[in-house]
Amino acid sequence: MSLFNKNNLLIYSTVLVSIFFLALLWDSISLPFKDVSHASSYIINKKINPHTDTLRYCLFVGIPLFLYILTSFLIKTEQNNFTLNDANNYESYGFINSKVLIIINILILFILFDFFGSPHNFKASSPQLDGLHDGDYLTPVLNFFETGGLWSSSATVHGGADFIYPILLWKLTGLKTIGSAKIFFSILILLVKFLSVILAYQITRMTLLGKNTKVIFFTIFAFFLISLSHYNAPINYSVISYRDIFTIIFLIFFIEIFLKNKKLFQLHFAITFIAFIALLFHFDIGVYLYTLLILYTFYLLTLKQFHQFLYIYFLIGIFWAIFIYTFGTNEFYSFFDNFYLIVSSMDLAHGYSYPTPFFSIGEDKDGARATKGLLFQIFAGILILKNTIFSKNNLPKNYKVLLFFIFFLCLISYKNALGRSEAYHIRMSTDIQLLIICFFLLKSFLKVLEKKILNKKTILLFNIFPFILCLILFVDKSFDDKDIKNVFSSKDRLISYVKFEDEDFIKTAYSNPTNLRKFLKKYNELNKNENCIQNFTADIILPYLLKKPSCTKYFSSWLALSKKAQLKYIATLKVKSPKYIIYESPGFIIDKIPTHERLILVNSYIIDNYSIYETFNDYSILIKK
């Protein structure tokens, strides 16, 4: 049926009108703001309720999708399959053969050459040291080795990933260096690219295309997924970042459940364990995967799979019991205290107002990306609805349910873009939507190609096309700066990288490394009889550079924005009673609001009990009265 027939025009016109109308109403939709007297941040100063953008998002995406369902259900009554009562269809095998194995090997070589052939990797200046984002993991890992505490010694912004990965690398290499910790980013992104190939294979199995066409789909889709991740870190805001590794692994096993419906005990163990580990490592990713897992357990109830339902919740309990037994109740409570800190106050501390769809384009540097992100959410939803409920050629029921689960993950994971609404966070929240859109568009294109072109004369072309595509990509311009010599020298470059001194990173990163060196020397002399560093700036790498743990677990002070957290912070300061406090530094200032303006209660305590000791080169040191 033509896209431009009368019925389709009416349906899509209704959706488009609703989108434009909602864009007009965007700025007028708001939740009441409750005055905050204990803290300051961008959205507090603007008096914006941190949940306003979430409400706007739900309406902007939800209403057009609802209207699409309603109009399609009323107009295309002969096409809908609203009850999803068609049969399941489980695959008994995949599409692996010698040709696919060759292509997989080519993809692996592509990934390895892209990484090891690059002259930019394993350099102290690429990417440059970042006082805030590199401090997110360097100070916590130092805290662990000095105190033995995990969450009890460091309240992190992301979760356990901020110290578990570098702890493992420091133990593995035997070197407590920046390079030894920083290398984990490259390792994880490399793994993400390898896992993207497996995910592409799993998704290809859902296409219901012919065997030869599946190979073409797999080749294109795998290269597409590989291209979405990049090695820039720690600000790894590519579409697929190192943080998405657990989402990819979860989807690989989750898709297998709906494709095979076999070995459910093993597969349910896998997805439950992945969700558990994801929450330990990344609070946001873990919440999204746990939410999807819980929704899936209720789907099991509709299938009367009561034993599997109970089995998953039993596993959840067992995994947390093992955590408590292994790390102790103190770390357990500290973990959830850190988790609550981020969930309850991160949007308030770090929030940015989401740009108005359409009308912010040209006025706001992130307006175009913000608008595209919302439209792609709607487009992905329409593609799923059109190809599952409102289609004559229905997919099997299990495929439909799987697609709805994936779209649910797409919807909730966009919360990252709503919490910090600037280009980087919006981009990294578009992975699932792009996966869905690419899946359906590529599948539709190849299906048409399969029907209209594929015959005995063209089957040879279909067979060799994936290899031609691989060859084209290998000689792409992106490899202009890659060299086989770099591959052979990568081992030596890697060893040198993990052995670099702090100075190698400092001199290429800081705008004035001389002033930093002077500060480090002076503060170490002042603080030589103290056993910890009290840093009240966003230059959170300083405790690591000074080689002493932070005095409180709030090493990243700006996170302790809530009243409860600030009171805990003050209580710890009273106990630790540090003699000196780093009060100001010329490093990065989040949203141009320094920490002493953000944490009003903590700052008030500091001002009452400390006085200025010395100020030089934009550094300020306080001393206890």
C-alpha positions as CSV (number, residue, x, y, z in Angstrom):
1,M,0.0,0.0,0.0
2,S,1.3,3.4,-1.0
3,L,2.6,5.7,1.7
4,F,0.8,8.6,0.0
5,N,-2.7,7.2,-0.2
6,K,-5.6,9.0,1.4
7,N,-5.6,7.0,4.7
8,N,-1.9,7.3,5.2
9,L,-1.9,11.0,4.5
10,L,-4.7,11.5,7.1
11,I,-2.8,9.5,9.7
12,Y,0.6,11.1,9.3
13,S,-1.0,14.6,8.9
14,T,-2.6,14.1,12.3
15,V,0.7,13.0,13.8
16,L,2.6,16.0,12.3
17,V,0.0,18.5,13.4
18,S,0.1,17.2,16.9
19,I,3.9,17.4,17.0
20,F,3.9,21.0,15.8
21,F,1.1,21.9,18.3
22,L,3.1,20.3,21.1
23,A,6.2,22.2,20.1
24,L,4.2,25.4,20.4
25,L,3.1,24.4,23.9
26,W,6.6,23.1,25.0
27,D,7.6,26.2,27.0
28,S,4.2,26.6,28.6
29,I,4.3,23.0,30.0
30,S,6.0,23.1,33.4
31,L,5.8,21.7,36.9
32,P,5.8,24.0,40.0
33,F,9.3,24.8,41.3
34,K,9.9,24.4,45.0
35,D,12.3,27.0,46.3
36,V,15.7,25.6,47.3
37,S,17.6,27.6,49.9
38,H,20.4,25.1,50.7
39,A,22.0,24.9,47.2
40,S,22.6,26.5,43.9
41,S,22.8,25.1,40.3
42,Y,21.8,26.1,36.8
43,I,18.2,25.0,37.1
44,I,17.8,26.1,40.7
45,N,18.9,29.6,39.6
46,K,16.5,29.4,36.7
47,K,13.8,28.1,39.0
48,I,13.1,25.1,36.8
49,N,11.6,21.9,38.2
50,P,14.0,19.1,37.3
51,H,11.1,16.9,36.2
52,T,9.6,19.4,33.8
53,D,11.5,18.2,30.8
54,T,10.5,14.6,31.6
55,L,6.8,15.6,31.5
56,R,7.4,17.5,28.3
57,Y,9.1,14.5,26.8
58,C,6.3,12.1,27.8
59,L,3.7,14.4,26.2
60,F,5.7,15.3,23.1
61,V,6.5,11.6,22.3
62,G,3.5,10.0,23.8
63,I,0.6,12.0,22.3
64,P,1.7,11.6,18.6
65,L,2.2,7.9,19.1
66,F,-1.2,7.6,20.8
67,L,-2.8,9.5,17.9
68,Y,-1.0,7.3,15.4
69,I,-2.4,4.2,17.1
70,L,-5.9,5.7,17.4
71,T,-6.1,6.9,13.8
72,S,-4.6,3.8,12.4
73,F,-6.9,1.6,14.4
74,L,-10.0,3.6,13.3
75,I,-9.0,4.0,9.6
76,K,-7.2,0.8,8.9
77,T,-9.5,-1.6,10.6
78,E,-8.8,-4.3,8.0
79,Q,-5.1,-4.2,8.7
80,N,-4.7,-4.1,12.4
81,N,-3.7,-7.0,14.5
82,F,-4.2,-5.2,17.8
83,T,-4.5,-8.3,20.0
84,L,-1.2,-9.7,18.9
85,N,-2.8,-13.1,18.7
86,D,-0.8,-14.5,15.9
87,A,1.6,-17.5,16.4
88,N,5.1,-17.5,17.7
89,N,7.9,-18.6,15.4
90,Y,11.2,-19.7,16.9
91,E,14.4,-20.2,15.0
92,S,16.0,-23.5,15.2
93,Y,19.3,-22.2,13.8
94,G,21.1,-19.1,12.8
95,F,22.6,-18.2,9.4
96,I,26.3,-18.9,10.0
97,N,28.2,-20.4,7.1
98,S,31.7,-20.0,5.6
99,K,30.8,-16.7,3.9
100,V,29.5,-15.2,7.2
101,L,32.5,-16.4,9.1
102,I,34.8,-14.7,6.5
103,I,32.9,-11.5,6.9
104,I,33.1,-11.7,10.7
105,N,36.8,-12.1,10.4
106,I,37.0,-9.1,8.1
107,L,35.0,-7.1,10.6
108,I,37.3,-8.1,13.4
109,L,40.4,-7.1,11.3
110,F,38.6,-3.8,10.5
111,I,38.2,-3.1,14.2
112,L,41.7,-4.1,15.1
113,F,43.3,-2.1,12.3
114,D,41.1,0.9,13.1
115,F,42.4,0.8,16.7
116,F,46.0,-0.3,16.6
117,G,46.7,1.3,13.2
118,S,45.8,4.8,14.5
119,P,48.7,7.1,15.4
120,H,46.4,8.9,17.9
121,N,46.1,6.2,20.5
122,F,48.5,5.7,23.4
123,K,49.5,9.4,23.6
124,A,49.3,11.5,26.7
125,S,47.8,14.3,24.7
126,S,45.1,12.2,23.0
127,P,42.8,12.8,24.6
128,Q,44.1,15.4,27.0
129,L,43.9,14.9,30.7
130,D,40.6,16.3,32.1
131,G,40.7,17.6,35.7
132,L,37.0,16.8,36.2
133,H,36.2,13.7,34.1
134,D,39.6,12.0,34.7
135,G,39.3,12.9,38.3
136,D,36.0,10.9,38.4
137,Y,38.0,7.7,38.4
138,L,41.6,8.6,39.4
139,T,40.7,10.0,42.9
140,P,38.4,7.0,43.7
141,V,41.0,4.4,42.7
142,L,43.6,6.2,44.9
143,N,41.0,6.3,47.7
144,F,40.6,2.5,47.4
145,F,44.3,1.7,47.6
146,E,44.8,4.1,50.5
147,T,41.7,3.2,52.5
148,G,40.4,-0.2,51.2
149,G,36.9,1.3,50.8
150,L,34.8,1.2,47.6
151,W,31.6,3.1,47.7
152,S,32.3,3.8,51.4
153,S,35.4,5.9,50.4
154,S,34.1,7.5,47.2
155,A,30.6,8.7,46.3
156,T,30.9,8.6,42.5
157,V,28.9,10.2,39.7
158,H,28.5,7.1,37.5
159,G,28.8,4.1,39.9
160,G,31.3,1.4,40.5
161,A,32.8,1.8,37.0
162,D,34.6,4.9,38.3
163,F,36.9,2.7,40.5
164,I,36.4,-1.0,39.6
165,Y,37.9,-0.7,36.1
166,P,41.0,1.3,37.1
167,I,41.5,-0.9,40.2
168,L,41.6,-4.0,38.0
169,L,44.1,-2.3,35.6
170,W,46.3,-1.1,38.4
171,K,46.4,-4.6,39.9
172,L,46.9,-6.2,36.5
173,T,49.7,-3.9,35.4
174,G,51.3,-3.4,38.8
175,L,51.5,0.3,37.9
176,K,49.5,3.1,39.7
177,T,49.7,5.5,36.9
178,I,47.3,7.7,34.9
179,G,48.0,5.7,31.8
180,S,47.4,2.4,33.5
181,A,44.0,3.6,34.7
182,K,43.1,5.5,31.6
183,I,43.7,2.6,29.2
184,F,40.5,0.8,30.4
185,F,38.5,3.2,28.2
186,S,40.2,1.9,25.1
187,I,39.8,-1.7,26.2
188,L,36.1,-1.3,26.8
189,I,35.4,0.6,23.6
190,L,37.3,-2.1,21.7
191,L,35.1,-4.7,23.4
192,V,32.0,-2.6,22.6
193,K,32.9,-2.8,18.9
194,F,33.4,-6.6,19.0
195,L,30.1,-7.1,20.8
196,S,28.4,-4.8,18.3
197,V,29.2,-7.5,15.7
198,I,27.5,-10.1,17.8
199,L,24.5,-7.8,18.4
200,A,24.3,-7.1,14.6
201,Y,24.2,-10.9,14.1
202,Q,21.3,-11.3,16.6
203,I,19.3,-8.5,15.1
204,T,19.8,-9.8,11.6
205,R,18.2,-13.1,12.6
206,M,15.0,-11.1,13.3
207,T,14.7,-9.8,9.7
208,L,13.0,-12.8,8.1
209,L,15.0,-12.1,5.0
210,G,16.4,-14.7,2.6
211,K,19.7,-16.2,3.5
212,N,21.8,-14.3,1.0
213,T,20.0,-11.0,1.8
214,K,20.6,-11.6,5.5
215,V,24.3,-11.7,4.9
216,I,24.1,-8.3,3.2
217,F,21.9,-6.9,6.0
218,F,24.4,-8.2,8.6
219,T,27.4,-6.7,6.9
220,I,25.9,-3.3,6.6
221,F,24.3,-3.3,10.0
222,A,27.5,-4.5,11.7
223,F,29.5,-1.7,10.1
224,F,26.8,0.8,11.1
225,L,26.9,-0.3,14.8
226,I,30.7,-0.3,14.8
227,S,30.8,3.3,13.5
228,L,28.7,4.5,16.4
229,S,31.4,4.1,19.0
230,H,34.6,6.2,19.2
231,Y,37.7,6.2,21.3
232,N,37.5,9.7,22.8
233,A,37.5,9.3,26.5
234,P,36.7,10.0,29.3
235,I,34.2,12.3,27.7
236,N,33.0,9.3,25.6
237,Y,29.8,10.8,24.3
238,S,29.6,8.9,21.0
239,V,26.3,7.4,20.1
240,I,27.4,4.1,21.6
241,S,29.8,4.7,24.5
242,Y,31.8,2.4,26.7
243,R,29.0,2.7,29.2
244,D,26.7,0.9,26.8
245,I,28.6,-2.4,27.1
246,F,26.1,-3.9,29.5
247,T,23.1,-2.8,27.4
248,I,24.7,-4.5,24.4
249,I,25.4,-7.8,26.3
250,F,21.9,-7.7,27.8
251,L,20.3,-7.3,24.4
252,I,22.4,-10.1,22.9
253,F,21.0,-12.6,25.5
254,F,17.5,-11.0,25.6
255,I,17.0,-11.3,21.9
256,E,18.1,-15.0,22.1
257,I,15.2,-15.6,24.5
258,F,12.7,-14.5,21.9
259,L,14.5,-16.1,18.9
260,K,14.9,-19.6,20.4
261,N,12.8,-20.0,23.5
262,K,15.2,-22.6,24.7
263,K,17.6,-22.8,27.6
264,L,15.5,-20.2,29.5
265,F,17.1,-21.0,32.8
266,Q,20.6,-20.2,31.5
267,L,19.4,-17.1,29.5
268,H,17.4,-15.7,32.5
269,F,20.4,-16.2,34.7
270,A,22.5,-14.2,32.1
271,I,20.1,-11.2,31.8
272,T,19.5,-11.0,35.6
273,F,23.2,-11.1,36.3
274,I,24.0,-8.5,33.6
275,A,21.3,-6.2,35.0
276,F,22.8,-6.7,38.5
277,I,26.4,-6.0,37.4
278,A,25.2,-3.0,35.3
279,L,23.7,-1.4,38.4
280,L,26.9,-1.8,40.3
281,F,28.9,-0.2,37.5
282,H,26.6,2.4,36.1
283,F,23.6,3.6,38.1
284,D,21.6,4.8,35.0
285,I,22.2,1.8,32.8
286,G,21.5,-0.5,35.7
287,V,18.1,1.2,36.4
288,Y,17.1,1.0,32.7
289,L,18.0,-2.7,32.5
290,Y,16.4,-3.6,35.8
291,T,13.2,-1.8,34.7
292,L,13.2,-3.8,31.5
293,L,13.8,-7.0,33.4
294,I,11.0,-6.4,35.8
295,L,8.6,-5.6,32.9
296,Y,9.7,-8.8,31.3
297,T,8.9,-10.8,34.4
298,F,5.3,-9.6,34.2
299,Y,5.2,-10.7,30.6
300,L,6.2,-14.1,31.9
301,L,3.2,-14.1,34.1
302,T,0.9,-13.5,31.1
303,L,2.5,-16.7,29.6
304,K,1.9,-18.5,32.9
305,Q,5.6,-19.1,33.3
306,F,5.4,-18.8,37.0
307,H,8.5,-20.9,37.7
308,Q,10.6,-18.6,35.5
309,F,9.1,-15.5,37.1
310,L,10.1,-16.8,40.6
311,Y,13.4,-17.9,39.3
312,I,14.4,-14.4,38.2
313,Y,13.5,-12.8,41.5
314,F,15.2,-15.6,43.3
315,L,18.4,-14.8,41.3
316,I,18.0,-11.1,42.1
317,G,18.0,-11.9,45.8
318,I,20.9,-14.3,45.5
319,F,23.1,-11.9,43.7
320,W,22.6,-9.1,46.3
321,A,23.1,-11.7,49.1
322,I,26.5,-12.6,47.5
323,F,27.4,-8.9,47.2
324,I,26.7,-8.4,50.9
325,Y,28.6,-11.5,51.9
326,T,31.6,-10.5,49.7
327,F,31.9,-6.8,50.4
328,G,30.0,-6.4,53.7
329,T,27.0,-4.5,54.9
330,N,28.9,-1.2,55.1
331,E,29.7,-1.3,51.3
332,F,26.1,-2.4,50.7
333,Y,24.6,0.6,52.5
334,S,27.3,2.9,51.0
335,F,26.4,1.7,47.5
336,F,22.7,2.5,48.0
337,D,23.5,5.8,49.7
338,N,25.6,6.7,46.6
339,F,22.8,5.4,44.4
340,Y,20.2,7.5,46.2
341,L,22.4,10.6,46.1
342,I,22.6,10.4,42.3
343,V,19.0,9.5,41.7
344,S,17.6,12.1,44.1
345,S,19.7,15.1,43.2
346,M,21.6,14.6,40.0
347,D,19.1,16.3,37.8
348,L,19.0,19.2,40.2
349,A,22.8,19.5,40.4
350,H,23.6,18.8,36.8
351,G,20.4,19.6,34.9
352,Y,20.0,21.7,31.8
353,S,16.8,22.8,30.2
354,Y,15.9,20.8,27.1
355,P,15.9,23.0,24.0
356,T,12.4,23.8,22.6
357,P,11.8,21.5,19.5
358,F,12.0,23.4,16.2
359,F,12.0,26.9,17.7
360,S,15.4,26.6,19.4
361,I,17.1,25.7,16.1
362,G,19.5,28.5,15.2
363,E,19.1,30.1,18.6
364,D,20.5,27.3,20.7
365,K,23.6,25.4,19.6
366,D,22.0,22.2,20.6
367,G,18.5,22.9,19.2
368,A,18.8,20.9,16.0
369,R,20.2,17.8,17.8
370,A,17.5,18.1,20.5
371,T,14.7,18.3,17.9
372,K,16.1,15.4,15.9
373,G,16.4,13.3,19.1
374,L,12.7,13.7,19.9
375,L,11.5,13.2,16.3
376,F,13.6,10.0,16.0
377,Q,11.9,8.7,19.2
378,I,8.5,9.2,17.5
379,F,9.8,7.8,14.2
380,A,11.2,4.7,15.9
381,G,7.9,4.2,17.7
382,I,5.8,4.6,14.5
383,L,8.1,2.1,12.6
384,I,7.5,-0.5,15.4
385,L,3.8,0.1,15.5
386,K,3.4,0.0,11.7
387,N,5.4,-3.2,11.3
388,T,3.8,-5.1,14.2
389,I,0.2,-4.0,14.8
390,F,-0.7,-2.2,11.7
391,S,0.6,-4.4,9.0
392,K,-0.9,-7.2,6.8
393,N,2.4,-9.1,6.7
394,N,2.7,-9.6,10.4
395,L,5.8,-10.6,12.2
396,P,5.6,-13.6,14.6
397,K,4.2,-12.7,18.0
398,N,7.5,-13.2,19.8
399,Y,9.3,-10.8,17.4
400,K,6.6,-8.2,18.0
401,V,6.9,-8.5,21.8
402,L,10.7,-8.3,21.5
403,L,10.5,-5.1,19.4
404,F,8.1,-3.5,22.0
405,F,10.6,-4.3,24.8
406,I,13.4,-2.8,22.8
407,F,11.4,0.4,22.1
408,F,10.5,0.6,25.9
409,L,14.3,0.6,26.6
410,C,14.6,3.3,23.9
411,L,12.0,5.4,25.6
412,I,13.3,5.2,29.2
413,S,17.0,5.5,28.3
414,Y,16.4,8.8,26.7
415,K,16.2,10.1,30.3
416,N,19.9,10.8,30.0
417,A,19.2,13.4,27.4
418,L,16.6,15.0,29.6
419,G,18.8,15.1,32.7
420,R,21.7,17.0,31.0
421,S,20.2,18.4,27.8
422,E,23.2,19.4,25.8
423,A,24.6,17.9,22.6
424,Y,26.9,15.3,24.2
425,H,24.2,13.7,26.4
426,I,21.6,13.9,23.7
427,R,23.8,12.2,21.2
428,M,24.6,9.3,23.6
429,S,20.9,8.8,24.3
430,T,20.1,8.1,20.6
431,D,21.6,4.6,20.3
432,I,18.5,2.5,20.6
433,Q,16.4,4.8,18.4
434,L,19.0,4.7,15.6
435,L,19.2,0.9,15.9
436,I,15.4,0.6,15.5
437,I,15.3,3.0,12.6
438,C,18.2,1.5,10.7
439,F,16.8,-2.0,11.3
440,F,13.4,-1.2,9.6
441,L,14.7,1.0,6.8
442,L,17.5,-1.4,5.8
443,K,15.2,-4.4,6.1
444,S,12.6,-2.7,3.9
445,F,15.1,-1.7,1.3
446,L,16.7,-5.1,1.1
447,K,13.3,-6.8,1.0
448,V,12.3,-4.8,-2.0
449,L,15.7,-5.5,-3.6
450,E,15.3,-9.2,-2.8
451,K,11.8,-9.4,-4.5
452,K,12.5,-7.2,-7.6
453,I,16.2,-7.9,-8.4
454,L,17.3,-11.2,-6.9
455,N,17.2,-14.0,-9.5
456,K,19.6,-16.6,-10.9
457,K,21.5,-13.9,-12.8
458,T,21.9,-11.6,-9.9
459,I,22.5,-14.1,-7.1
460,L,26.2,-14.0,-7.7
461,L,26.2,-10.3,-7.2
462,F,24.3,-10.8,-3.9
463,N,26.9,-13.3,-2.8
464,I,29.9,-11.1,-3.5
465,F,28.3,-7.8,-2.4
466,P,29.3,-8.1,1.3
467,F,32.9,-8.6,0.3
468,I,32.9,-5.6,-2.0
469,L,31.4,-3.5,0.7
470,C,34.0,-4.7,3.2
471,L,36.8,-3.8,0.7
472,I,35.3,-0.3,0.1
473,L,35.1,0.4,3.8
474,F,38.7,-0.8,4.3
475,V,40.0,1.7,1.8
476,D,37.7,4.5,3.1
477,K,39.3,7.9,3.8
478,S,39.0,7.3,7.5
479,F,42.0,5.0,7.1
480,D,44.2,7.7,5.6
481,D,46.0,8.3,8.8
482,K,46.2,4.6,9.7
483,D,49.4,2.6,9.0
484,I,50.4,-1.0,9.4
485,K,53.6,0.3,11.0
486,N,51.5,1.6,13.9
487,V,50.0,-1.9,14.4
488,F,53.5,-3.4,14.8
489,S,54.6,-0.7,17.1
490,S,51.4,-0.7,19.2
491,K,52.8,-3.0,21.9
492,D,55.7,-0.7,22.6
493,R,53.5,2.4,22.5
494,L,51.0,0.7,24.9
495,I,53.8,-0.2,27.4
496,S,55.1,3.3,27.2
497,Y,51.6,4.8,27.7
498,V,50.9,2.9,31.0
499,K,54.4,3.9,32.3
500,F,54.0,7.6,31.6
501,E,54.6,9.9,34.6
502,D,51.9,12.3,35.7
503,E,54.1,15.1,34.3
504,D,53.6,13.7,30.8
505,F,49.9,14.2,31.0
506,I,50.0,17.5,33.0
507,K,52.2,19.3,30.5
508,T,49.8,18.5,27.5
509,A,46.6,19.2,29.3
510,Y,46.6,22.1,31.6
511,S,46.6,25.7,30.2
512,N,49.2,26.6,32.8
513,P,51.0,23.5,34.0
514,T,53.7,25.6,35.6
515,N,51.2,27.1,38.0
516,L,49.7,23.7,38.7
517,R,53.2,22.3,39.6
518,K,53.8,25.2,41.9
519,F,50.5,24.6,43.6
520,L,51.1,20.9,44.0
521,K,54.5,21.5,45.5
522,K,53.3,24.2,47.9
523,Y,50.2,22.2,49.1
524,N,52.2,19.1,49.6
525,E,54.6,21.0,51.9
526,L,51.7,22.5,53.8
527,N,49.8,19.2,54.1
528,K,52.7,16.9,54.7
529,N,51.6,16.1,58.3
530,E,48.0,15.4,57.2
531,N,46.8,12.1,56.0
532,C,44.1,13.3,53.5
533,I,43.2,16.0,51.0
534,Q,40.1,18.2,51.5
535,N,39.2,19.5,48.1
536,F,36.2,21.8,47.6
537,T,36.6,22.5,43.9
538,A,35.5,20.7,40.7
539,D,39.2,20.1,39.9
540,I,38.7,16.7,41.5
541,I,41.9,15.1,40.1
542,L,43.9,17.1,42.7
543,P,43.8,14.4,45.5
544,Y,45.3,12.0,43.0
545,L,48.0,14.4,41.9
546,L,48.8,15.1,45.5
547,K,48.9,11.4,46.2
548,K,46.7,11.4,49.2
549,P,43.1,10.2,49.6
550,S,40.2,12.6,49.9
551,C,39.2,13.4,53.5
552,T,35.5,12.6,52.8
553,K,33.8,10.3,50.3
554,Y,32.4,13.4,48.7
555,F,35.6,13.8,46.7
556,S,33.4,15.3,43.9
557,S,31.9,17.8,46.3
558,W,29.4,19.3,43.8
559,L,27.4,16.0,43.8
560,A,26.5,16.4,47.5
561,L,23.8,19.0,46.6
562,S,20.8,17.7,48.6
563,K,20.3,18.9,52.1
564,K,20.7,15.4,53.5
565,A,24.0,14.9,51.7
566,Q,25.3,18.3,52.8
567,L,24.6,17.6,56.4
568,K,26.4,14.3,56.1
569,Y,29.3,16.1,54.4
570,I,29.5,18.6,57.3
571,A,29.4,15.8,59.9
572,T,32.3,14.1,58.1
573,L,34.3,17.4,58.1
574,K,33.7,17.7,61.8
575,V,35.1,14.2,62.4
576,K,38.1,14.5,60.0
577,S,38.8,18.1,60.9
578,P,41.2,18.7,57.9
579,K,43.7,21.5,58.6
580,Y,43.6,22.9,55.1
581,I,41.0,23.1,52.4
582,I,41.5,23.6,48.7
583,Y,38.8,26.2,48.2
584,E,39.3,27.5,44.7
585,S,41.2,26.4,41.6
586,P,41.4,27.7,38.0
587,G,40.3,24.3,36.7
588,F,36.9,23.6,35.0
589,I,33.9,25.1,36.8
590,I,30.7,23.2,36.2
591,D,28.1,25.6,34.6
592,K,30.3,28.4,35.8
593,I,29.0,27.9,39.3
594,P,31.9,27.2,41.7
595,T,31.4,24.5,44.5
596,H,31.3,27.1,47.3
597,E,28.3,28.7,45.6
598,R,26.6,25.3,45.0
599,L,26.8,23.8,48.5
600,I,25.5,26.6,50.6
601,L,25.2,24.7,53.9
602,V,28.7,23.1,53.6
603,N,30.2,26.4,52.5
604,S,28.6,28.2,55.5
605,Y,30.2,25.6,57.8
606,I,33.6,26.1,56.1
607,I,33.4,29.9,56.2
608,D,32.6,29.7,60.0
609,N,35.5,27.4,60.7
610,Y,38.2,28.3,58.2
611,S,39.9,31.4,57.0
612,I,42.0,32.2,54.0
613,Y,45.6,31.0,54.3
614,E,46.9,31.9,50.8
615,T,45.6,32.8,47.4
616,F,47.9,32.7,44.3
617,N,47.5,32.0,40.6
618,D,43.7,31.6,41.0
619,Y,44.2,28.9,43.7
620,S,42.8,29.5,47.1
621,I,43.8,27.6,50.3
622,L,41.9,27.9,53.6
623,I,43.3,27.0,57.1
624,K,41.3,25.9,60.1
625,K,40.7,28.7,62.6
